[in-house]
Amino acid sequence: MTESSSNKLLNGDACQRSSKDKKSGKNGFVKNHCLFQQPQKYRRLREKNHNVVRNPSLYNKPFVESFEETPLLVAVLTYMGYGILTIFGYLRDFMRHWNIEKCSVAREREAQKDFVPLYQDFENFYTRNLYTRIRDNWNRPLCGVPGSKMDLVEQVSYDYNRTFQNTGKIMRNVINMGSYNYLGFAENVGKCADAAIEVTKKYGAGICGTRCEMGNLDIHEEMEELVARFLGVESALTFGMGFATNSMNIPALTGKGCLILSDELNHASLVLGARLSGSTIRVFKHNNMVSLEKLLRDAIVHGQPRTHRPWKKLLIVVEGIYSMEGSIVRLPEVIALKKRYKAFLYLDEAHSIGALGPNGKGVVDYFGLDPKDVDIMMGTFTKSFGAAGGYIGGSAELIEYLRSHSHSAIYATSMPPPVAQQIITSMTTIMGEDGTTLGADRLRQLSENTTYFRRKLREMGFIIYGNDDSPVVPMMLYMPAKIGAFGREMLQRNIGTVVVGFPATPIIESRARFCVSASHTRETLNTALEAISEVGDLLHLKYSRYQPTVTPGMGWMSEESYLQD
């Protein structure tokens, strides 16, 4: 069992051995997390459930997540693959050092050989010898709207992916399975685009000033009032960049003498913000309430190191949907622990806002919780709203404090008016305040597409991670050679995908990450699924030991799509 997979077992996930009447593949382990007894979407491999559910009464709906174990043979072969690549990498570095092979990477100038180096060669080992091999899978230029389909500029490389040249050809109507366009609002036609054009004519494209100087427009005030009403909080503050919303506001909320308890899979912006704050940081296992409560208890009992004084603040930092795992935070349990130990809660809803809940209001809406139980509600407009920027929502006192203490609020240029109008139009559509049912229809379509896409991938035999209601769908590739091969083969079939490997993921858990959108039609999804299955057979990616049945599970939306199936 790998280190990453053993961590998931400690996170309270079930580890189940195959029963004798079913064929067990590889090492025979499958992990699942399911609250409540309910009709299963797939026939689970049976044995005693070792899952630790802290308080099932906190959940008012089935909560199903799956993290199937890495097959033992696959794990061994993946380690061997990275080992072989590493050996050849050192061999090539040796040849470059002695000028046997041409060195095409940046090096320190000879005149500065006695200086402290700006970078260490070892730190760039992965980039030189592993990343470059599959670099053609990333940074592809688009020349159109990243909707359900997109146009890509064709590129070629004549120096083994060190540089790329455009061929002048355009790849038309590539199915987009990688953008965070969950509700399909990233479009150049329709009411959002029309409203943005009108606002551009009125205000221009930029502000050239900060909010506290000459960059605060009436449209910004209108947007913040709408965001607060959408979230169900007293007040909200918006920012021009989603990453900076986390990295610049956490340092304004905590500092020396404060303790931040951070999920081990939190986004880089949260990690950076926590480090910049100067607070003490302790990491708990992903979505593991036992680990979180232990850290909270230790913080209360022991206090700060050496002095043992009480911590000034305890801040729990979690995400709504974890973008690499597709899992959903166990928010009811987190809130219960937060109340018990008198801690503050910082919730990042970058991927969940607009994509979860019957009203599209994120993970709080998904679980039917009170927004007032979350002290700091953070989210971005870059995904479900098809815009840019981020927000912080909470009490009026919190927002007033951030207006005068947040670096992002004080020093950053104001959000461009067309972007603000895009947010306003898309949000009012989701809320149904535009007089149509377009928002509700897109929420329903996203839920149906997510359920359908996940179910079909499982039935095909792929290992996929995450919650059944999460539109982020990671599909496991494992071996390093298959990262590049999968992306290239899918693009040859006119499907654009995102592939992810080490160091963004654990070394043996490379994956393809699909993002389902309401703009995807059933025909589009079937075309993508057919290509995925074909490439999966070609590359031998169907590792799963699940045995699917025809009985569907319950989602958080209606089951009309199941009946249509």
Solvent accessible surface area in square Angstrom, and as a share of the most:
residue,aa,sasa,rsa
1,M,124,0.56
2,T,12,0.07
3,E,136,0.61
4,S,20,0.13
5,S,5,0.03
6,S,38,0.24
7,N,38,0.19
8,K,13,0.05
9,L,40,0.20
10,L,106,0.53
11,N,4,0.02
12,G,9,0.08
13,D,12,0.06
14,A,0,0.00
15,C,27,0.16
16,Q,16,0.07
17,R,110,0.40
18,S,16,0.10
19,S,30,0.19
20,K,211,0.89
21,D,119,0.62
22,K,26,0.11
23,K,176,0.74
24,S,51,0.33
25,G,23,0.22
26,K,107,0.45
27,N,34,0.18
28,G,0,0.00
29,F,44,0.18
30,V,0,0.00
31,K,2,0.01
32,N,8,0.04
33,H,1,0.01
34,C,27,0.16
35,L,3,0.01
36,F,81,0.34
37,Q,182,0.81
38,Q,35,0.16
39,P,84,0.53
40,Q,55,0.24
41,K,16,0.07
42,Y,3,0.01
43,R,91,0.33
44,R,30,0.11
45,L,0,0.00
46,R,157,0.57
47,E,107,0.48
48,K,146,0.62
49,N,77,0.40
50,H,106,0.47
51,N,25,0.13
52,V,72,0.41
53,V,40,0.23
54,R,103,0.38
55,N,59,0.30
56,P,63,0.40
57,S,97,0.63
58,L,61,0.30
59,Y,9,0.03
60,N,106,0.55
61,K,37,0.16
62,P,46,0.29
63,F,0,0.00
64,V,15,0.08
65,E,3,0.01
66,S,0,0.00
67,F,6,0.03
68,E,1,0.01
69,E,4,0.02
70,T,7,0.04
71,P,0,0.00
72,L,95,0.47
73,L,98,0.49
74,V,5,0.03
75,A,8,0.06
76,V,68,0.39
77,L,73,0.36
78,T,0,0.00
79,Y,106,0.40
80,M,105,0.47
81,G,20,0.19
82,Y,13,0.05
83,G,32,0.30
84,I,93,0.47
85,L,37,0.18
86,T,47,0.27
87,I,118,0.60
88,F,104,0.43
89,G,1,0.01
90,Y,110,0.42
91,L,89,0.44
92,R,66,0.24
93,D,33,0.17
94,F,114,0.48
95,M,56,0.25
96,R,13,0.05
97,H,117,0.52
98,W,156,0.55
99,N,127,0.65
100,I,113,0.57
101,E,37,0.16
102,K,166,0.70
103,C,34,0.20
104,S,53,0.34
105,V,55,0.32
106,A,81,0.63
107,R,136,0.50
108,E,62,0.28
109,R,163,0.59
110,E,131,0.59
111,A,92,0.71
112,Q,53,0.23
113,K,139,0.59
114,D,129,0.67
115,F,130,0.54
116,V,135,0.77
117,P,58,0.37
118,L,161,0.80
119,Y,69,0.26
120,Q,87,0.39
121,D,96,0.50
122,F,148,0.62
123,E,126,0.57
124,N,44,0.22
125,F,20,0.08
126,Y,49,0.19
127,T,65,0.38
128,R,34,0.12
129,N,2,0.01
130,L,16,0.08
131,Y,57,0.22
132,T,25,0.14
133,R,108,0.39
134,I,20,0.10
135,R,68,0.25
136,D,33,0.17
137,N,10,0.05
138,W,66,0.23
139,N,116,0.59
140,R,52,0.19
141,P,48,0.30
142,L,79,0.39
143,C,63,0.37
144,G,39,0.38
145,V,45,0.26
146,P,50,0.31
147,G,15,0.14
148,S,29,0.19
149,K,95,0.40
150,M,19,0.09
151,D,28,0.15
152,L,5,0.02
153,V,25,0.14
154,E,55,0.25
155,Q,60,0.27
156,V,50,0.29
157,S,34,0.22
158,Y,167,0.64
159,D,43,0.23
160,Y,181,0.69
161,N,19,0.10
162,R,67,0.25
163,T,80,0.46
164,F,55,0.23
165,Q,107,0.47
166,N,96,0.49
167,T,56,0.33
168,G,67,0.65
169,K,131,0.56
170,I,61,0.31
171,M,45,0.20
172,R,146,0.53
173,N,94,0.48
174,V,0,0.00
175,I,10,0.05
176,N,7,0.04
177,M,0,0.00
178,G,12,0.11
179,S,35,0.23
180,Y,71,0.27
181,N,8,0.04
182,Y,0,0.00
183,L,1,0.00
184,G,5,0.05
185,F,2,0.01
186,A,23,0.18
187,E,54,0.24
188,N,102,0.52
189,V,103,0.59
190,G,38,0.37
191,K,76,0.32
192,C,1,0.01
193,A,12,0.10
194,D,81,0.42
195,A,25,0.19
196,A,18,0.14
197,I,90,0.46
198,E,104,0.47
199,V,15,0.09
200,T,49,0.29
201,K,152,0.64
202,K,148,0.63
203,Y,58,0.22
204,G,29,0.27
205,A,71,0.55
206,G,43,0.42
207,I,31,0.16
208,C,131,0.78
209,G,12,0.12
210,T,17,0.10
211,R,40,0.15
212,C,87,0.52
213,E,120,0.54
214,M,176,0.78
215,G,0,0.00
216,N,68,0.35
217,L,42,0.21
218,D,93,0.48
219,I,8,0.04
220,H,1,0.00
221,E,71,0.32
222,E,92,0.41
223,M,0,0.00
224,E,8,0.04
225,E,122,0.55
226,L,8,0.04
227,V,1,0.00
228,A,9,0.07
229,R,132,0.48
230,F,1,0.01
231,L,8,0.04
232,G,42,0.40
233,V,23,0.13
234,E,117,0.52
235,S,26,0.17
236,A,3,0.02
237,L,4,0.02
238,T,8,0.04
239,F,7,0.03
240,G,33,0.32
241,M,112,0.50
242,G,9,0.09
243,F,74,0.31
244,A,18,0.14
245,T,0,0.00
246,N,3,0.01
247,S,4,0.02
248,M,58,0.26
249,N,0,0.00
250,I,0,0.00
251,P,34,0.21
252,A,15,0.11
253,L,18,0.09
254,T,10,0.06
255,G,21,0.20
256,K,174,0.74
257,G,11,0.11
258,C,6,0.03
259,L,0,0.00
260,I,0,0.00
261,L,0,0.00
262,S,9,0.06
263,D,4,0.02
264,E,66,0.29
265,L,65,0.33
266,N,14,0.07
267,H,81,0.36
268,A,62,0.48
269,S,3,0.02
270,L,2,0.01
271,V,50,0.29
272,L,71,0.35
273,G,0,0.00
274,A,4,0.03
275,R,169,0.62
276,L,94,0.47
277,S,14,0.09
278,G,51,0.49
279,S,12,0.08
280,T,49,0.28
281,I,59,0.30
282,R,68,0.25
283,V,88,0.50
284,F,1,0.00
285,K,63,0.27
286,H,7,0.03
287,N,5,0.03
288,N,5,0.03
289,M,3,0.01
290,V,70,0.40
291,S,20,0.13
292,L,0,0.00
293,E,8,0.03
294,K,117,0.50
295,L,31,0.15
296,L,0,0.00
297,R,109,0.40
298,D,42,0.22
299,A,3,0.02
300,I,99,0.50
301,V,102,0.59
302,H,104,0.46
303,G,5,0.05
304,Q,36,0.16
305,P,66,0.42
306,R,220,0.80
307,T,80,0.46
308,H,122,0.54
309,R,163,0.59
310,P,113,0.71
311,W,26,0.09
312,K,146,0.62
313,K,78,0.33
314,L,13,0.07
315,L,4,0.02
316,I,0,0.00
317,V,3,0.01
318,V,1,0.01
319,E,7,0.03
320,G,0,0.00
321,I,1,0.01
322,Y,2,0.01
323,S,15,0.10
324,M,59,0.26
325,E,6,0.03
326,G,0,0.00
327,S,0,0.00
328,I,0,0.00
329,V,1,0.00
330,R,5,0.02
331,L,0,0.00
332,P,5,0.03
333,E,4,0.02
334,V,0,0.00
335,I,10,0.05
336,A,30,0.23
337,L,8,0.04
338,K,22,0.09
339,K,101,0.43
340,R,140,0.51
341,Y,31,0.12
342,K,169,0.72
343,A,6,0.04
344,F,95,0.40
345,L,0,0.00
346,Y,0,0.00
347,L,0,0.00
348,D,4,0.02
349,E,0,0.00
350,A,13,0.10
351,H,10,0.05
352,S,0,0.00
353,I,1,0.00
354,G,0,0.00
355,A,2,0.02
356,L,0,0.00
357,G,0,0.00
358,P,67,0.42
359,N,77,0.40
360,G,0,0.00
361,K,66,0.28
362,G,0,0.00
363,V,0,0.00
364,V,5,0.03
365,D,25,0.13
366,Y,5,0.02
367,F,6,0.02
368,G,57,0.55
369,L,44,0.22
370,D,69,0.36
371,P,31,0.20
372,K,156,0.66
373,D,31,0.16
374,V,5,0.03
375,D,40,0.21
376,I,10,0.05
377,M,2,0.01
378,M,1,0.01
379,G,0,0.00
380,T,7,0.04
381,F,0,0.00
382,T,54,0.31
383,K,20,0.09
384,S,0,0.00
385,F,0,0.00
386,G,23,0.22
387,A,23,0.18
388,A,39,0.30
389,G,1,0.01
390,G,0,0.00
391,Y,2,0.01
392,I,0,0.00
393,G,0,0.00
394,G,5,0.05
395,S,46,0.30
396,A,49,0.38
397,E,128,0.58
398,L,27,0.13
399,I,2,0.01
400,E,112,0.50
401,Y,91,0.35
402,L,0,0.00
403,R,85,0.31
404,S,69,0.45
405,H,91,0.41
406,S,0,0.00
407,H,97,0.43
408,S,9,0.06
409,A,13,0.10
410,I,43,0.22
411,Y,154,0.58
412,A,40,0.31
413,T,80,0.46
414,S,7,0.04
415,M,8,0.04
416,P,50,0.32
417,P,0,0.00
418,P,26,0.17
419,V,34,0.20
420,A,0,0.00
421,Q,31,0.14
422,Q,18,0.08
423,I,0,0.00
424,I,11,0.06
425,T,15,0.09
426,S,0,0.00
427,M,1,0.00
428,T,29,0.17
429,T,0,0.00
430,I,11,0.05
431,M,49,0.22
432,G,38,0.36
433,E,88,0.40
434,D,46,0.24
435,G,72,0.69
436,T,64,0.37
437,T,95,0.55
438,L,60,0.30
439,G,0,0.00
440,A,46,0.36
441,D,65,0.34
442,R,45,0.17
443,L,4,0.02
444,R,85,0.31
445,Q,60,0.27
446,L,3,0.02
447,S,10,0.06
448,E,17,0.08
449,N,0,0.00
450,T,2,0.01
451,T,8,0.05
452,Y,15,0.06
453,F,0,0.00
454,R,3,0.01
455,R,31,0.11
456,K,58,0.25
457,L,0,0.00
458,R,8,0.03
459,E,62,0.28
460,M,52,0.23
461,G,16,0.15
462,F,1,0.00
463,I,2,0.01
464,I,1,0.01
465,Y,4,0.02
466,G,0,0.00
467,N,1,0.00
468,D,20,0.10
469,D,19,0.10
470,S,0,0.00
471,P,1,0.01
472,V,0,0.00
473,V,0,0.00
474,P,0,0.00
475,M,0,0.00
476,M,1,0.00
477,L,0,0.00
478,Y,0,0.00
479,M,35,0.16
480,P,15,0.09
481,A,80,0.62
482,K,29,0.12
483,I,2,0.01
484,G,0,0.00
485,A,27,0.21
486,F,0,0.00
487,G,4,0.04
488,R,86,0.32
489,E,38,0.17
490,M,0,0.00
491,L,24,0.12
492,Q,139,0.62
493,R,68,0.25
494,N,57,0.29
495,I,1,0.00
496,G,7,0.06
497,T,16,0.09
498,V,43,0.25
499,V,2,0.01
500,V,13,0.08
501,G,10,0.10
502,F,74,0.31
503,P,98,0.61
504,A,63,0.49
505,T,6,0.04
506,P,49,0.31
507,I,58,0.29
508,I,2,0.01
509,E,0,0.00
510,S,0,0.00
511,R,0,0.00
512,A,0,0.00
513,R,17,0.06
514,F,0,0.00
515,C,1,0.01
516,V,0,0.00
517,S,5,0.03
518,A,13,0.10
519,S,40,0.26
520,H,3,0.01
521,T,77,0.45
522,R,63,0.23
523,E,136,0.61
524,T,13,0.07
525,L,0,0.00
526,N,64,0.33
527,T,64,0.37
528,A,0,0.00
529,L,5,0.03
530,E,124,0.55
531,A,8,0.06
532,I,0,0.00
533,S,22,0.14
534,E,91,0.41
535,V,0,0.00
536,G,0,0.00
537,D,83,0.43
538,L,96,0.48
539,L,27,0.13
540,H,140,0.62
541,L,0,0.00
542,K,68,0.29
543,Y,17,0.07
544,S,21,0.14
545,R,16,0.06
546,Y,14,0.05
547,Q,57,0.26
548,P,56,0.35
549,T,35,0.21
550,V,146,0.84
551,T,62,0.36
552,P,46,0.29
553,G,8,0.08
554,M,111,0.49
555,G,21,0.20
556,W,30,0.11
557,M,35,0.16
558,S,53,0.34
559,E,60,0.27
560,E,87,0.39
561,S,6,0.04
562,Y,30,0.11
563,L,153,0.76
564,Q,137,0.61
565,D,88,0.46
